[in-house]
Amino acid sequence: MKRLTIHARLAAFSLVVLLALASNLEAVGKSAVPPPFKITAIKAMLFYDGKGTFSDDLFTQTNLALWNTIIGEGSAGSPSNSTLVLVEVSGKYDPNSVTPNRKVEFTATSSGKILLRKLIVISMGKDGKYYAPFWLYDTGCGHIKLSARIIGQTQASSMTKTIPFNCGE
């Protein structure tokens, strides 16, 4: 009888340990899911070929006129044939979080043609920001639609903007 009691106690103790481990694993699993990242801005700056400098963000300029940008007309102020696009991602920095699958997917199109499609892994900075850079060549004469979205997380985050380039006489 004494032997049965020891086995019963050992079985009960084992059950309590297993329940405690299962509870801890569930809690760890919930806390291991990183909070979602969000696209908070798309910025576009003209690159001035003859100066080696950049314009201010095109999307913050009032009365923007990007007419004949390739020869420096309109709001361009100086010739430009390429554009730097920055996609700003915000989120919680967690050095212990493993998020190699979270990426910015970027697409730039003009007149139905894909100019650039690229994926960049997000490496969140300590300040809770990450800037994904995309370089567009041969810009300045046609509207360019910029689309960015975060992949690798359950909550969707995306943004679309258009740079209104035009050319003519």
BALOBA-1460 file (C-alpha; in Angstrom, 3 decimals):
// residues 169
<rec num="1" residu="m" x="0.000" y="0.000" z="0.000"/>
<rec num="2" residu="k" x="2.837" y="2.344" z="0.852"/>
<rec num="3" residu="r" x="4.359" y="1.626" z="-2.555"/>
<rec num="4" residu="l" x="1.108" y="2.629" z="-4.318"/>
<rec num="5" residu="t" x="1.027" y="5.915" z="-2.433"/>
<rec num="6" residu="i" x="4.566" y="6.797" z="-3.579"/>
<rec num="7" residu="h" x="3.623" y="6.014" z="-7.196"/>
<rec num="8" residu="a" x="0.427" y="8.035" z="-6.864"/>
<rec num="9" residu="r" x="2.347" y="10.972" z="-5.393"/>
<rec num="10" residu="l" x="4.979" y="10.766" z="-8.151"/>
<rec num="11" residu="a" x="2.262" y="10.669" z="-10.809"/>
<rec num="12" residu="a" x="0.472" y="13.660" z="-9.256"/>
<rec num="13" residu="f" x="3.754" y="15.600" z="-9.014"/>
<rec num="14" residu="s" x="4.576" y="14.775" z="-12.647"/>
<rec num="15" residu="l" x="1.155" y="15.998" z="-13.736"/>
<rec num="16" residu="v" x="1.625" y="19.304" z="-11.884"/>
<rec num="17" residu="v" x="5.064" y="19.781" z="-13.469"/>
<rec num="18" residu="l" x="3.699" y="19.058" z="-16.951"/>
<rec num="19" residu="l" x="0.829" y="21.511" z="-16.463"/>
<rec num="20" residu="a" x="3.239" y="24.186" z="-15.241"/>
<rec num="21" residu="l" x="5.532" y="23.640" z="-18.247"/>
<rec num="22" residu="a" x="2.620" y="23.759" z="-20.671"/>
<rec num="23" residu="s" x="1.379" y="26.976" z="-19.087"/>
<rec num="24" residu="n" x="4.851" y="28.567" z="-19.331"/>
<rec num="25" residu="l" x="5.266" y="27.470" z="-22.956"/>
<rec num="26" residu="e" x="1.911" y="29.024" z="-23.832"/>
<rec num="27" residu="a" x="2.911" y="32.290" z="-22.144"/>
<rec num="28" residu="v" x="6.282" y="32.281" z="-23.913"/>
<rec num="29" residu="g" x="4.591" y="31.593" z="-27.239"/>
<rec num="30" residu="k" x="2.287" y="34.577" z="-26.784"/>
<rec num="31" residu="s" x="5.081" y="36.951" z="-25.791"/>
<rec num="32" residu="a" x="7.298" y="35.693" z="-28.629"/>
<rec num="33" residu="v" x="4.887" y="37.087" z="-31.235"/>
<rec num="34" residu="p" x="6.380" y="40.477" z="-32.026"/>
<rec num="35" residu="p" x="4.095" y="43.498" z="-32.287"/>
<rec num="36" residu="p" x="3.286" y="44.539" z="-35.857"/>
<rec num="37" residu="f" x="5.409" y="47.002" z="-37.797"/>
<rec num="38" residu="k" x="3.699" y="49.773" z="-39.758"/>
<rec num="39" residu="i" x="4.635" y="51.759" z="-42.844"/>
<rec num="40" residu="t" x="4.416" y="55.355" z="-41.645"/>
<rec num="41" residu="a" x="5.718" y="57.292" z="-44.661"/>
<rec num="42" residu="i" x="7.003" y="57.151" z="-48.198"/>
<rec num="43" residu="k" x="9.460" y="59.893" z="-49.088"/>
<rec num="44" residu="a" x="10.833" y="60.722" z="-52.538"/>
<rec num="45" residu="m" x="13.820" y="62.974" z="-53.252"/>
<rec num="46" residu="l" x="15.174" y="63.982" z="-56.645"/>
<rec num="47" residu="f" x="18.870" y="63.364" z="-57.153"/>
<rec num="48" residu="y" x="20.544" y="66.329" z="-58.837"/>
<rec num="49" residu="d" x="23.066" y="64.831" z="-61.241"/>
<rec num="50" residu="g" x="25.179" y="67.967" z="-61.619"/>
<rec num="51" residu="k" x="25.351" y="68.772" z="-57.907"/>
<rec num="52" residu="g" x="25.407" y="65.399" z="-56.168"/>
<rec num="53" residu="t" x="22.641" y="66.560" z="-53.801"/>
<rec num="54" residu="f" x="18.987" y="65.734" z="-53.148"/>
<rec num="55" residu="s" x="15.772" y="67.743" z="-53.190"/>
<rec num="56" residu="d" x="13.475" y="68.005" z="-50.217"/>
<rec num="57" residu="d" x="10.830" y="65.281" z="-49.949"/>
<rec num="58" residu="l" x="8.562" y="65.758" z="-52.968"/>
<rec num="59" residu="f" x="5.475" y="64.779" z="-50.974"/>
<rec num="60" residu="t" x="5.924" y="67.649" z="-48.508"/>
<rec num="61" residu="q" x="6.181" y="70.349" z="-51.186"/>
<rec num="62" residu="t" x="3.172" y="72.532" z="-51.873"/>
<rec num="63" residu="n" x="2.301" y="73.450" z="-55.478"/>
<rec num="64" residu="l" x="4.567" y="70.691" z="-56.761"/>
<rec num="65" residu="a" x="5.144" y="70.976" z="-60.526"/>
<rec num="66" residu="l" x="7.335" y="68.186" z="-61.881"/>
<rec num="67" residu="w" x="7.260" y="69.257" z="-65.519"/>
<rec num="68" residu="n" x="10.387" y="68.508" z="-67.600"/>
<rec num="69" residu="t" x="12.325" y="67.534" z="-64.480"/>
<rec num="70" residu="i" x="15.040" y="65.963" z="-66.652"/>
<rec num="71" residu="i" x="16.127" y="69.459" z="-67.746"/>
<rec num="72" residu="g" x="15.485" y="71.122" z="-64.386"/>
<rec num="73" residu="e" x="12.177" y="72.833" z="-65.152"/>
<rec num="74" residu="g" x="9.247" y="73.318" z="-62.776"/>
<rec num="75" residu="s" x="9.729" y="72.555" z="-59.095"/>
<rec num="76" residu="a" x="12.875" y="70.530" z="-59.796"/>
<rec num="77" residu="g" x="15.088" y="73.637" z="-59.978"/>
<rec num="78" residu="s" x="17.958" y="71.571" z="-61.383"/>
<rec num="79" residu="p" x="18.203" y="68.615" z="-63.806"/>
<rec num="80" residu="s" x="17.327" y="65.238" z="-62.306"/>
<rec num="81" residu="n" x="17.146" y="61.785" z="-63.888"/>
<rec num="82" residu="s" x="16.899" y="59.608" z="-60.786"/>
<rec num="83" residu="t" x="14.965" y="59.531" z="-57.537"/>
<rec num="84" residu="l" x="15.662" y="58.116" z="-54.072"/>
<rec num="85" residu="v" x="12.599" y="56.662" z="-52.360"/>
<rec num="86" residu="l" x="12.618" y="55.926" z="-48.624"/>
<rec num="87" residu="v" x="9.942" y="53.775" z="-47.029"/>
<rec num="88" residu="e" x="9.701" y="54.562" z="-43.314"/>
<rec num="89" residu="v" x="8.714" y="51.662" z="-41.067"/>
<rec num="90" residu="s" x="7.832" y="52.146" z="-37.399"/>
<rec num="91" residu="g" x="7.624" y="49.527" z="-34.711"/>
<rec num="92" residu="k" x="8.855" y="48.349" z="-31.368"/>
<rec num="93" residu="y" x="12.576" y="47.622" z="-31.183"/>
<rec num="94" residu="d" x="13.219" y="44.308" z="-29.486"/>
<rec num="95" residu="p" x="16.780" y="42.964" z="-29.649"/>
<rec num="96" residu="n" x="15.512" y="39.533" z="-28.554"/>
<rec num="97" residu="s" x="12.864" y="39.315" z="-31.252"/>
<rec num="98" residu="v" x="13.616" y="37.147" z="-34.247"/>
<rec num="99" residu="t" x="11.946" y="38.782" z="-37.272"/>
<rec num="100" residu="p" x="13.970" y="37.808" z="-40.354"/>
<rec num="101" residu="n" x="10.790" y="37.126" z="-42.272"/>
<rec num="102" residu="r" x="9.451" y="40.680" z="-41.991"/>
<rec num="103" residu="k" x="10.309" y="42.582" z="-45.129"/>
<rec num="104" residu="v" x="9.345" y="45.684" z="-47.042"/>
<rec num="105" residu="e" x="8.042" y="44.762" z="-50.477"/>
<rec num="106" residu="f" x="8.382" y="47.759" z="-52.799"/>
<rec num="107" residu="t" x="7.090" y="48.208" z="-56.335"/>
<rec num="108" residu="a" x="7.435" y="51.235" z="-58.617"/>
<rec num="109" residu="t" x="5.401" y="51.297" z="-61.823"/>
<rec num="110" residu="s" x="4.923" y="53.750" z="-64.685"/>
<rec num="111" residu="s" x="2.369" y="53.346" z="-67.477"/>
<rec num="112" residu="g" x="1.761" y="49.746" z="-66.398"/>
<rec num="113" residu="k" x="5.459" y="48.862" z="-66.592"/>
<rec num="114" residu="i" x="7.338" y="47.698" z="-63.504"/>
<rec num="115" residu="l" x="10.367" y="49.923" z="-62.961"/>
<rec num="116" residu="l" x="11.493" y="48.247" z="-59.754"/>
<rec num="117" residu="r" x="10.313" y="45.421" z="-57.512"/>
<rec num="118" residu="k" x="12.410" y="44.637" z="-54.469"/>
<rec num="119" residu="l" x="12.257" y="43.023" z="-51.016"/>
<rec num="120" residu="i" x="14.331" y="44.352" z="-48.135"/>
<rec num="121" residu="v" x="14.593" y="42.711" z="-44.680"/>
<rec num="122" residu="i" x="13.527" y="45.078" z="-41.891"/>
<rec num="123" residu="s" x="16.174" y="45.692" z="-39.251"/>
<rec num="124" residu="m" x="14.411" y="47.903" z="-36.724"/>
<rec num="125" residu="g" x="16.552" y="50.580" z="-35.083"/>
<rec num="126" residu="k" x="16.626" y="51.266" z="-31.373"/>
<rec num="127" residu="d" x="14.504" y="54.380" z="-31.964"/>
<rec num="128" residu="g" x="11.713" y="52.219" z="-33.425"/>
<rec num="129" residu="k" x="12.364" y="53.302" z="-37.032"/>
<rec num="130" residu="y" x="13.709" y="51.657" z="-40.168"/>
<rec num="131" residu="y" x="14.197" y="53.304" z="-43.565"/>
<rec num="132" residu="a" x="14.186" y="51.035" z="-46.614"/>
<rec num="133" residu="p" x="15.955" y="52.773" z="-49.549"/>
<rec num="134" residu="f" x="15.012" y="52.288" z="-53.199"/>
<rec num="135" residu="w" x="16.796" y="53.942" z="-56.132"/>
<rec num="136" residu="l" x="14.828" y="54.688" z="-59.290"/>
<rec num="137" residu="y" x="16.717" y="55.401" z="-62.523"/>
<rec num="138" residu="d" x="15.486" y="57.270" z="-65.614"/>
<rec num="139" residu="t" x="12.808" y="59.234" z="-63.766"/>
<rec num="140" residu="g" x="11.323" y="62.576" z="-64.668"/>
<rec num="141" residu="c" x="8.860" y="62.164" z="-67.559"/>
<rec num="142" residu="g" x="6.049" y="59.867" z="-66.474"/>
<rec num="143" residu="h" x="3.888" y="59.418" z="-63.387"/>
<rec num="144" residu="i" x="5.402" y="56.825" z="-61.051"/>
<rec num="145" residu="k" x="3.217" y="54.845" z="-58.673"/>
<rec num="146" residu="l" x="5.056" y="53.778" z="-55.512"/>
<rec num="147" residu="s" x="3.631" y="50.870" z="-53.512"/>
<rec num="148" residu="a" x="5.070" y="49.491" z="-50.281"/>
<rec num="149" residu="r" x="3.813" y="46.821" z="-47.925"/>
<rec num="150" residu="i" x="5.147" y="44.779" z="-45.048"/>
<rec num="151" residu="i" x="5.173" y="41.031" z="-45.513"/>
<rec num="152" residu="g" x="5.870" y="38.386" z="-42.878"/>
<rec num="153" residu="q" x="3.396" y="39.542" z="-40.245"/>
<rec num="154" residu="t" x="-0.309" y="38.863" z="-39.753"/>
<rec num="155" residu="q" x="-1.422" y="42.501" z="-39.561"/>
<rec num="156" residu="a" x="-1.326" y="44.231" z="-42.949"/>
<rec num="157" residu="s" x="0.435" y="47.552" z="-43.468"/>
<rec num="158" residu="s" x="0.788" y="49.217" z="-46.841"/>
<rec num="159" residu="m" x="0.996" y="52.616" z="-48.495"/>
<rec num="160" residu="t" x="0.791" y="53.916" z="-52.049"/>
<rec num="161" residu="k" x="1.840" y="57.303" z="-53.446"/>
<rec num="162" residu="t" x="2.326" y="58.750" z="-56.923"/>
<rec num="163" residu="i" x="5.096" y="61.057" z="-58.140"/>
<rec num="164" residu="p" x="3.463" y="63.263" z="-60.818"/>
<rec num="165" residu="f" x="6.330" y="63.599" z="-63.328"/>
<rec num="166" residu="n" x="5.386" y="64.949" z="-66.779"/>
<rec num="167" residu="c" x="7.252" y="66.047" z="-69.898"/>
<rec num="168" residu="g" x="6.354" y="68.062" z="-72.969"/>
<rec num="169" residu="e" x="6.939" y="71.331" z="-74.777"/>
